[in-house]
Amino acid sequence: MTNSNEIDVGKINKREGTDVVIRIDAFGGKKGVTIREFVTSEKYTGFTKAGTRIPADKFLEFRELVNSISLDDLREEKKKE
């Protein structure tokens, strides 16, 4: 799935048949981080168009934004009965 210019960082299962893949790659001769969906189904197996690319020169800014997210803000609130 990778060539010599790509490094698979890891993947997270989003739902059955769909993973989010994070990789370091070079596009147009410029390095960056690509975050894309990879699907496995009877009709198609491979990357979808869903995702984004963070250029290397913007990665620190992106990482700071992600790290600023509070885990408390991601927890689902318990429903009141």
Backbone bond lengths (Angstrom), bond angles and torsions (degrees), N, CA, C in turn:
res aa  C-N    CA-C-N  psi(-1)  N-CA   C-N-CA  omega(-1)  CA-C   N-CA-C  phi
1 M - - - 1.452 - - 1.531 111.07 -
2 T 1.329 118.09 -13.26 1.463 118.69 -179.11 1.516 110.24 -124.68
3 N 1.344 115.05 155.27 1.453 118.95 171.17 1.520 107.31 -108.11
4 S 1.324 117.85 -174.16 1.462 120.67 -173.81 1.523 113.28 -67.20
5 N 1.340 118.89 -16.85 1.460 121.76 179.03 1.528 112.74 -94.61
6 E 1.330 117.48 1.98 1.462 121.21 -177.20 1.519 110.09 -117.72
7 I 1.330 115.23 139.68 1.460 121.42 175.96 1.523 107.11 -125.97
8 D 1.336 116.78 116.01 1.456 119.90 175.56 1.522 108.29 -75.74
9 V 1.326 116.14 120.09 1.459 121.73 179.34 1.518 109.72 -83.04
10 G 1.325 116.55 -43.26 1.458 120.79 178.85 1.506 111.17 168.01
11 K 1.341 114.30 -179.52 1.460 119.37 178.93 1.517 109.40 -144.04
12 I 1.323 114.71 154.14 1.448 123.39 179.16 1.520 107.20 -127.20
13 N 1.322 116.38 131.39 1.459 119.37 177.60 1.521 109.03 -73.33
14 K 1.325 116.44 123.29 1.465 122.18 179.19 1.521 110.64 -89.95
15 R 1.309 115.45 -44.96 1.462 123.33 175.93 1.525 106.49 -164.75
16 E 1.320 116.73 173.43 1.458 119.32 -178.55 1.524 110.65 -56.77
17 G 1.324 115.81 124.14 1.459 121.08 178.86 1.518 115.01 86.72
18 T 1.342 117.72 -2.88 1.469 120.53 -179.04 1.523 110.88 -134.73
19 D 1.317 115.79 124.56 1.459 122.78 174.90 1.518 109.39 -117.90
20 V 1.318 116.21 153.23 1.459 121.91 170.71 1.523 105.77 -101.88
21 V 1.333 116.22 121.17 1.463 122.25 -176.83 1.525 109.38 -107.54
22 I 1.322 115.30 133.61 1.462 121.57 176.97 1.519 107.05 -114.31
23 R 1.333 115.11 128.46 1.470 119.03 -179.66 1.517 110.57 -146.25
24 I 1.306 114.26 154.56 1.464 122.18 172.33 1.518 105.73 -97.08
25 D 1.337 116.14 130.87 1.454 119.31 -178.52 1.521 110.01 -148.83
26 A 1.299 114.64 178.14 1.467 121.40 176.21 1.520 107.61 -123.63
27 F 1.316 116.27 124.57 1.460 121.79 178.28 1.517 107.48 -125.57
28 G 1.303 116.98 124.13 1.461 120.56 -176.41 1.519 111.90 63.08
29 G 1.335 115.54 29.19 1.461 120.53 179.29 1.523 114.48 79.77
30 K 1.341 117.90 3.97 1.463 121.21 -179.18 1.520 110.17 -116.84
31 K 1.335 115.87 129.89 1.453 121.33 -179.61 1.518 111.44 -74.49
32 G 1.322 114.50 153.78 1.451 120.60 177.45 1.512 110.76 -173.63
33 V 1.322 115.83 -177.56 1.457 122.88 177.66 1.528 107.63 -111.02
34 T 1.317 115.70 127.75 1.453 121.53 178.79 1.524 108.75 -110.53
35 I 1.324 115.60 132.59 1.462 122.47 177.86 1.522 106.21 -122.04
36 R 1.342 116.52 110.96 1.471 119.92 -175.36 1.512 111.40 -139.92
37 E 1.328 114.38 157.59 1.454 120.38 175.36 1.523 109.78 -83.92
38 F 1.329 114.61 140.95 1.458 122.52 176.18 1.520 106.49 -123.50
39 V 1.336 116.81 121.81 1.462 120.40 -177.92 1.526 110.87 -110.08
40 T 1.330 113.71 149.56 1.455 121.51 175.12 1.524 106.82 -129.44
41 S 1.336 115.90 112.86 1.465 120.20 179.64 1.520 109.15 -147.22
42 E 1.316 115.19 177.19 1.466 119.49 178.10 1.526 111.25 -66.95
43 K 1.339 116.59 -33.70 1.462 121.07 -175.85 1.527 113.14 -84.40
44 Y 1.345 116.71 -35.16 1.468 119.54 -173.44 1.522 109.86 -154.12
45 T 1.322 116.16 139.00 1.456 122.29 172.35 1.514 107.33 -131.36
46 G 1.324 115.60 120.35 1.459 120.04 179.19 1.511 111.11 154.70
47 F 1.324 114.75 -173.26 1.454 120.53 -179.64 1.523 110.87 -73.64
48 T 1.324 115.91 145.58 1.450 121.55 174.28 1.528 108.09 -98.63
49 K 1.317 116.13 179.69 1.459 120.36 175.76 1.524 111.33 -79.80
50 A 1.349 116.37 -14.53 1.463 120.75 -178.38 1.524 110.40 -69.36
51 G 1.314 115.83 125.21 1.452 120.26 178.15 1.513 111.19 148.50
52 T 1.307 114.28 -172.01 1.466 119.53 -179.47 1.522 110.12 -152.15
53 R 1.303 114.92 166.31 1.460 121.99 178.42 1.520 108.38 -127.51
54 I 1.322 116.12 129.30 1.456 122.65 178.14 1.522 107.26 -106.24
55 P 1.334 118.60 114.08 1.463 120.32 178.59 1.532 110.35 -61.73
56 A 1.320 116.87 149.00 1.468 121.97 -177.72 1.525 111.79 -53.99
57 D 1.329 117.67 -38.05 1.462 119.46 -177.30 1.534 112.92 -73.57
58 K 1.327 118.06 -8.23 1.473 122.30 177.41 1.523 111.98 -110.74
59 F 1.349 116.62 0.08 1.454 119.03 -173.55 1.530 113.10 -64.95
60 L 1.320 118.81 -41.77 1.464 119.72 179.86 1.525 111.40 -60.74
61 E 1.322 117.06 -40.60 1.464 121.24 177.11 1.528 110.42 -62.85
62 F 1.330 116.85 -43.27 1.462 121.68 177.95 1.524 110.95 -62.47
63 R 1.332 116.47 -45.39 1.468 120.43 -179.40 1.522 111.40 -62.72
64 E 1.329 116.83 -40.15 1.466 120.17 177.34 1.528 111.10 -62.30
65 L 1.324 116.80 -40.68 1.467 120.13 177.56 1.526 111.51 -62.46
66 V 1.323 116.59 -45.59 1.463 120.37 179.48 1.526 109.81 -63.93
67 N 1.319 117.19 -43.72 1.465 120.49 -178.88 1.525 112.50 -68.07
68 S 1.323 118.30 -18.57 1.460 120.85 179.27 1.528 112.43 -79.40
69 I 1.317 117.69 -9.13 1.459 121.68 179.86 1.530 108.72 -74.60
70 S 1.305 115.22 126.57 1.458 121.04 178.74 1.529 109.75 -81.78
71 L 1.331 116.33 132.89 1.456 119.24 176.74 1.522 111.16 -62.78
72 D 1.336 116.58 -29.17 1.472 119.68 176.42 1.525 110.90 -62.37
73 D 1.326 117.21 -35.98 1.467 120.47 179.40 1.530 112.23 -69.29
74 L 1.320 117.37 -21.02 1.462 121.26 -179.27 1.520 113.20 -89.91
75 R 1.321 116.70 -15.03 1.465 119.68 -180.00 1.518 109.82 -72.09
76 E 1.317 114.96 137.45 1.455 119.54 177.82 1.521 108.93 -76.76
77 E 1.310 114.95 138.69 1.451 120.03 178.73 1.522 109.43 -75.32
78 K 1.328 114.45 143.93 1.458 118.84 176.33 1.519 108.42 -73.38
79 K 1.312 115.02 136.19 1.468 119.87 -179.12 1.522 109.70 -72.41
80 K 1.308 114.85 135.78 1.460 120.37 177.45 1.522 108.56 -81.21
81 E 1.318 114.80 137.64 1.471 118.49 -179.78 1.499 110.92 -99.02
